Amino acid sequence: MSMNLLVYLTSCLLGVALAMSAPAVTAAGALTETGNFEKQWYLGAGLGRSHLKPDTGGSGYRVDDKHDTGYKVFAGYDFTERFSLEGYFSKLGKTKLSPDGKVKYKDFGMSGLYYFYKSQRPHVGWGVFGRAGLGQMKNNADINIDRDNENHIMFGTGVEYGFDNGLALRVDADFYDTDARFFAINVLKRFGVGKAVTKKKVAPQPVPTMDSDNDGIVNGEDRCPNSLIGAVVDSQGCERDADGDGVTDSADACLETVTGAEVDARGCEMDADNDGIADRVDRCPATSPGVNVNAQGCELKMTFVLKGVTFATASAELVGDSMKVLDEVRDTLQLHPEIKVELAGYTDSRGSWKYNVGLSQRRADVVRAYLIGQGIFADRLKAKGYGPDKPIADNATSVGRVLNRRVEMHILD
């Protein structure tokens, strides 16, 4: 076959491929609707130019023409986007020997193709591959020849361009054995592309803008489409719950509940005895109805000793847990802003009466100053030192004297 005829047939193959790819088919390669690769078969054929150079050393012959026109047919299967397995049959033509002889070449076998470069869509667009496989060479000649081994390892490489409808053009080079090479232009067709996702022209749909509860979040994005009109909502269209207690802010009567606290339907902490002190901190959770209580939920008596408020010996310096106790007094006074109190200081009977009255006054003044520093208005606090007057225990014993050294709070109003 002449070179001009090869060029002509190659042009015909290209023309057929381009004509078949002309229809506006928009199959998305071999991807299924879930985006997974779809395995598929393909068939192909090609024309090309062979390079045939048998070993003539010592035979008396020499290669006169080592090029000829050949063809091949092949069938393959795409296992993945990058790997395919392909069986082939190639008729490579003949080589002419001098003084007079011809050797014909045929080869068939199986090879694996790996696409080390590919377009984003599998087998649509450009791809570059390499191949390797096993083949068997068959020769016919009009002279005596001897082939060392019909079986051989073959290699190859090529460039491929695939169209949307499964057709593809391929240019490749196959190296069958040391004496045979083949360079071809091929057309192939993949089957099963029709099962792939087809792109459809869809008219643009208007973006939904309905907002049933008028909260600024359209229904399509609103997880709470029935929010109260005027309620403050988050980016998902649900009413805010600032303290995370499960009660929306619009219905929450206690917007700053402690995290993790049990709340009622109003969003406030549980208060079993309804004394205004949450059960979580109520030291007296069964107070009788209507009884005034302190910040710890216990009954607020008209006079009570501030147990734990102590001073350094012969001094007005607060020591120990005194500040902790006074902080609880502060909380009680804040809970009942309507009351005024007297802070009464007392001592035991040791020492002169005048000295003890002065010491108890200084101690009462220190307590008053601390509470003022904690935010209690000064006009609600009165300080009075009573010295050894009004003992509550026997000054003759050490235990009695400790009990007599005290600060009391008297409710005045």
matplotlib code that plots the C-alpha trace (Angstrom):
import matplotlib.pyplot as plt

x = [0.0, 1.5, 2.0, -0.5, -3.2, -2.3, -2.8, -6.1, -7.4, -6.3, -8.1, -11.2, -11.0, -10.6, -13.5, -15.8, -14.8, -15.5, -18.8, -20.0, -19.0, -20.9, -24.3, -24.9, -24.8, -23.9, -23.3, -21.1, -18.3, -18.7, -20.0, -23.2, -25.8, -24.1, -20.8, -19.3, -17.3, -19.1, -17.1, -17.6, -16.5, -14.9, -14.0, -11.4, -9.4, -6.5, -4.1, -0.5, 3.1, 5.2, 8.9, 10.1, 13.8, 14.5, 18.0, 19.7, 23.2, 25.0, 22.1, 23.3, 20.2, 19.9, 16.8, 15.9, 12.7, 11.9, 8.7, 5.2, 1.5, -0.5, -3.6, -4.9, -8.2, -8.7, -11.3, -11.0, -12.7, -12.3, -12.1, -11.4, -10.9, -7.2, -6.9, -8.1, -7.4, -7.2, -6.9, -5.5, -4.7, -2.1, -1.2, 2.0, 2.7, 6.0, 9.6, 11.6, 14.9, 17.7, 18.5, 15.0, 12.7, 9.7, 8.8, 5.2, 4.4, 1.2, 0.9, -1.8, -2.0, -3.3, -2.1, -3.0, -3.3, -2.7, -3.8, -1.2, -2.8, -6.5, -9.1, -11.5, -14.3, -13.2, -12.2, -13.7, -11.0, -7.3, -5.6, -2.0, -1.4, 1.3, 0.8, 2.4, 1.4, 2.1, 1.9, 2.7, 4.3, 3.5, 5.6, 5.2, 8.0, 9.0, 12.4, 13.5, 13.4, 13.9, 12.1, 13.7, 10.6, 7.1, 6.0, 7.2, 6.6, 5.1, 5.2, 3.5, 2.4, -0.1, -2.3, -6.1, -8.9, -12.4, -15.7, -18.9, -20.7, -18.1, -16.0, -12.3, -9.2, -6.0, -2.4, -0.1, 3.2, 3.5, 6.8, 6.1, 9.5, 13.1, 12.3, 8.7, 7.2, 3.9, 2.8, -1.0, -3.9, -7.0, -10.7, -12.5, -16.0, -17.0, -20.3, -22.4, -21.9, -25.6, -26.2, -24.2, -25.8, -27.1, -26.9, -30.2, -30.9, -33.1, -34.7, -33.6, -36.1, -36.9, -35.4, -38.1, -38.5, -41.6, -41.2, -44.3, -43.4, -41.8, -38.6, -36.2, -35.4, -37.0, -39.1, -36.6, -33.9, -36.1, -35.9, -38.6, -41.1, -43.7, -41.8, -43.7, -44.1, -41.5, -39.4, -35.6, -34.3, -30.9, -29.5, -31.7, -34.9, -35.4, -36.1, -33.0, -32.4, -29.6, -29.1, -29.6, -32.3, -34.7, -37.1, -37.0, -36.2, -39.6, -41.1, -38.3, -38.9, -35.3, -33.0, -29.8, -30.3, -27.2, -26.1, -27.4, -29.9, -33.4, -36.0, -39.8, -42.0, -41.2, -37.4, -36.7, -35.0, -37.1, -38.2, -40.2, -41.1, -41.7, -39.5, -37.7, -34.5, -33.8, -33.7, -30.1, -28.9, -31.7, -30.4, -33.9, -36.0, -39.2, -39.7, -43.3, -45.3, -45.1, -42.0, -39.2, -36.0, -32.3, -30.2, -29.7, -33.5, -33.8, -36.2, -35.0, -35.3, -35.4, -32.1, -29.5, -25.8, -23.4, -21.7, -18.2, -17.5, -14.4, -11.6, -7.9, -7.3, -7.9, -8.4, -11.0, -9.3, -11.5, -10.0, -11.0, -14.1, -15.5, -15.7, -17.5, -20.2, -20.5, -21.0, -24.0, -25.3, -24.8, -26.9, -29.7, -29.8, -29.9, -32.8, -34.7, -33.9, -36.7, -35.1, -32.7, -30.4, -28.3, -24.9, -24.3, -20.8, -20.3, -17.3, -16.8, -16.4, -12.6, -11.0, -12.6, -16.1, -15.0, -12.3, -14.7, -17.4, -14.8, -13.5, -17.1, -17.9, -14.8, -15.7, -19.3, -17.9, -15.6, -18.5, -20.6, -17.8, -17.3, -21.0, -21.0, -18.0, -20.1, -22.8, -25.2, -26.4, -25.0, -28.4, -29.5, -26.8, -26.3, -23.3, -23.5, -20.9, -22.4, -19.2, -19.9, -23.6, -26.2, -24.1, -25.6, -23.3, -21.4, -18.2, -16.7, -15.9, -13.7, -16.5, -19.0, -16.5, -16.1, -19.9, -20.2, -17.6, -19.9, -21.6, -25.4, -27.7, -30.9, -33.6, -34.9, -37.6]
y = [0.0, 3.4, 6.3, 8.4, 5.8, 5.7, 9.5, 9.2, 6.5, 8.4, 11.5, 9.5, 8.2, 11.7, 12.9, 10.1, 10.8, 14.5, 14.0, 11.5, 13.9, 16.8, 16.2, 18.2, 15.2, 16.3, 13.1, 13.7, 11.3, 8.1, 9.5, 8.2, 10.3, 9.7, 11.0, 7.5, 6.2, 3.9, 1.0, 0.5, -1.4, 0.1, -1.0, 0.6, 0.3, 2.2, 2.6, 3.3, 2.9, -0.1, -0.3, -3.8, -4.8, -8.5, -9.7, -10.7, -11.1, -14.1, -15.0, -13.5, -11.2, -7.6, -5.4, -3.6, -1.8, -1.8, 0.3, -0.7, 0.2, -1.7, -1.8, -2.9, -3.6, -3.7, -4.0, -2.8, -2.3, 0.8, -0.5, 3.0, 6.5, 5.8, 2.0, 0.0, -3.5, -3.9, -6.9, -6.2, -7.7, -5.9, -6.7, -4.8, -5.6, -6.9, -6.1, -6.7, -8.4, -8.5, -10.3, -11.5, -12.2, -11.0, -11.4, -10.7, -9.6, -10.1, -9.7, -10.1, -9.9, -8.1, -4.9, -2.6, 1.1, 3.7, 7.3, 9.3, 12.5, 12.9, 15.7, 16.3, 14.2, 10.6, 9.9, 13.2, 15.7, 15.0, 12.0, 10.7, 7.0, 4.4, 0.7, -2.6, -6.2, -9.6, -10.4, -13.1, -12.5, -14.5, -14.4, -15.7, -15.6, -16.9, -17.8, -19.8, -17.9, -18.7, -16.8, -17.2, -16.7, -15.8, -14.6, -11.1, -8.2, -5.2, -1.5, 1.6, 5.1, 7.5, 10.5, 10.4, 12.9, 11.9, 13.4, 13.7, 10.9, 8.2, 8.5, 9.2, 9.7, 8.1, 8.4, 5.8, 4.0, 0.2, -1.6, -5.3, -6.8, -5.8, -6.0, -4.6, -1.2, 0.3, 4.0, 4.4, 6.8, 5.1, 5.7, 4.1, 4.1, 3.6, 1.9, 2.7, 6.5, 6.8, 5.6, 8.6, 11.8, 13.9, 17.7, 19.2, 22.8, 23.9, 27.3, 29.3, 29.2, 32.2, 32.1, 31.7, 34.8, 34.0, 34.7, 33.5, 34.7, 37.9, 37.4, 38.2, 34.5, 33.1, 29.9, 27.7, 28.5, 29.0, 26.2, 27.8, 29.2, 30.0, 32.4, 35.0, 38.2, 40.7, 38.1, 38.4, 35.4, 33.9, 33.2, 30.0, 31.8, 30.5, 32.7, 33.5, 31.7, 33.8, 31.7, 28.4, 27.1, 26.0, 28.9, 31.5, 35.0, 36.3, 34.0, 33.9, 35.8, 35.1, 35.9, 35.2, 31.8, 29.9, 27.4, 23.9, 25.0, 23.4, 26.0, 26.2, 27.1, 30.8, 30.2, 30.8, 28.4, 26.1, 27.4, 24.8, 26.9, 30.0, 32.2, 33.9, 31.8, 29.1, 25.6, 25.3, 27.7, 27.5, 26.3, 26.1, 24.7, 24.3, 27.8, 28.5, 30.6, 34.4, 34.3, 36.8, 35.0, 35.9, 35.4, 31.7, 31.1, 30.8, 32.8, 36.4, 37.0, 40.5, 39.9, 37.3, 36.8, 37.1, 33.8, 33.6, 37.3, 37.5, 39.9, 39.8, 39.9, 43.4, 44.7, 45.7, 43.8, 41.2, 37.7, 34.2, 33.8, 37.1, 38.6, 35.5, 35.8, 39.5, 38.8, 36.8, 39.7, 41.9, 39.5, 39.5, 43.3, 43.5, 41.0, 43.2, 46.8, 48.1, 47.3, 49.2, 47.5, 48.2, 46.4, 45.9, 45.1, 43.2, 42.0, 39.8, 41.3, 41.3, 44.7, 48.0, 48.8, 52.0, 50.1, 47.4, 49.8, 51.6, 48.3, 47.0, 50.4, 50.1, 46.6, 47.6, 50.5, 48.1, 45.8, 48.8, 50.1, 46.8, 46.5, 50.1, 49.1, 46.2, 48.6, 48.9, 52.5, 54.0, 55.4, 51.8, 50.9, 52.0, 50.9, 50.7, 49.4, 47.9, 46.6, 43.8, 44.6, 42.0, 38.9, 35.7, 33.3, 33.0, 35.2, 33.0, 30.4, 30.6, 29.2, 31.7, 34.6, 33.5, 33.5, 37.0, 38.4, 38.9, 41.2, 41.1, 42.5, 44.1, 44.8, 48.3, 48.8]
z = [0.0, -1.0, 1.3, -0.7, -0.1, 3.7, 3.9, 2.0, 4.4, 7.4, 6.2, 5.7, 9.3, 10.7, 8.6, 9.9, 13.5, 13.2, 11.5, 14.1, 16.9, 15.3, 16.9, 20.1, 22.4, 26.0, 27.9, 30.8, 29.9, 31.9, 35.2, 36.7, 38.4, 41.7, 40.3, 40.2, 37.2, 34.9, 33.4, 29.7, 26.6, 23.5, 20.0, 17.6, 14.5, 13.0, 10.1, 10.4, 9.3, 10.5, 11.0, 10.4, 10.7, 11.0, 12.0, 8.8, 10.2, 8.7, 6.4, 3.2, 3.1, 3.9, 4.5, 1.4, 2.6, 6.3, 6.2, 5.2, 5.8, 8.3, 10.3, 13.7, 15.4, 19.1, 21.8, 25.4, 28.7, 30.9, 34.5, 36.0, 34.9, 34.4, 33.7, 30.8, 29.5, 25.7, 23.3, 19.8, 16.4, 14.2, 10.6, 10.1, 6.4, 5.1, 4.8, 1.6, 1.6, -0.9, -3.1, -3.2, -0.2, 1.8, 5.5, 6.6, 10.2, 12.3, 16.0, 18.6, 22.4, 25.4, 27.1, 30.0, 29.5, 32.2, 31.6, 33.5, 32.2, 31.7, 31.4, 34.3, 32.6, 32.0, 28.4, 27.2, 26.1, 26.1, 27.6, 27.5, 28.3, 28.4, 27.8, 28.6, 27.8, 26.3, 22.6, 20.1, 16.7, 13.6, 10.4, 6.9, 4.4, 0.9, 2.3, 5.2, 8.5, 12.1, 15.0, 18.3, 20.4, 19.2, 22.6, 23.7, 26.0, 24.2, 25.2, 23.8, 24.4, 22.9, 22.9, 22.8, 22.4, 23.4, 22.3, 24.3, 22.3, 23.1, 19.9, 20.3, 18.1, 19.2, 17.9, 19.4, 18.9, 19.7, 20.2, 19.7, 19.6, 18.7, 15.0, 14.8, 15.6, 14.6, 14.5, 13.9, 13.9, 15.4, 15.8, 18.7, 20.1, 23.7, 24.5, 27.6, 27.5, 26.9, 30.5, 31.8, 33.0, 30.2, 30.6, 30.0, 29.3, 32.1, 32.2, 35.2, 38.0, 40.1, 43.5, 46.1, 48.2, 50.3, 54.0, 55.8, 59.3, 58.0, 60.0, 57.1, 56.3, 53.2, 53.7, 51.8, 54.4, 57.4, 60.0, 62.1, 59.5, 62.2, 64.4, 66.2, 64.3, 65.5, 67.3, 67.0, 65.1, 64.3, 60.8, 60.5, 61.2, 64.7, 67.8, 69.9, 73.2, 74.7, 77.9, 76.1, 78.6, 75.8, 76.3, 73.5, 74.5, 73.6, 76.2, 78.7, 81.9, 83.1, 80.2, 82.1, 83.6, 84.7, 82.1, 82.8, 85.4, 85.4, 84.4, 84.3, 81.4, 81.9, 81.6, 85.3, 87.6, 89.7, 93.1, 94.9, 98.0, 95.8, 98.1, 95.2, 95.8, 93.1, 94.4, 93.1, 95.9, 98.4, 101.8, 103.2, 100.2, 102.3, 103.7, 104.7, 102.2, 102.8, 105.0, 104.2, 103.4, 103.1, 100.0, 101.0, 101.1, 104.9, 107.1, 107.6, 111.4, 112.9, 114.7, 113.9, 114.6, 111.6, 112.3, 110.9, 111.0, 113.2, 114.0, 114.9, 118.7, 120.2, 116.6, 114.0, 111.2, 109.6, 109.4, 108.3, 106.3, 107.4, 103.8, 102.5, 105.3, 104.6, 100.9, 101.8, 103.9, 100.9, 98.8, 101.3, 101.5, 97.7, 97.7, 100.1, 99.2, 101.3, 104.7, 106.9, 109.4, 112.4, 112.6, 116.3, 117.7, 121.0, 123.1, 126.1, 129.6, 129.8, 129.9, 130.8, 129.7, 127.9, 125.9, 124.9, 123.7, 121.6, 120.1, 119.3, 117.6, 115.4, 114.5, 113.6, 111.5, 109.6, 108.7, 107.6, 105.4, 103.8, 102.8, 101.5, 99.4, 98.0, 96.8, 99.7, 100.2, 103.3, 104.5, 104.9, 107.3, 110.9, 113.1, 116.9, 119.4, 122.6, 124.2, 126.8, 127.1, 126.3, 126.6, 125.1, 127.0, 130.3, 130.3, 133.0, 130.4, 127.3, 125.1, 126.5, 125.8, 122.2, 121.7, 123.2, 120.8, 117.8, 115.3, 115.0, 112.3, 113.6, 111.0, 111.8, 109.1]

ax = plt.figure().add_subplot(projection="3d")
ax.plot(x, y, z, "-o")
ax.set_aspect("equal")
plt.show()
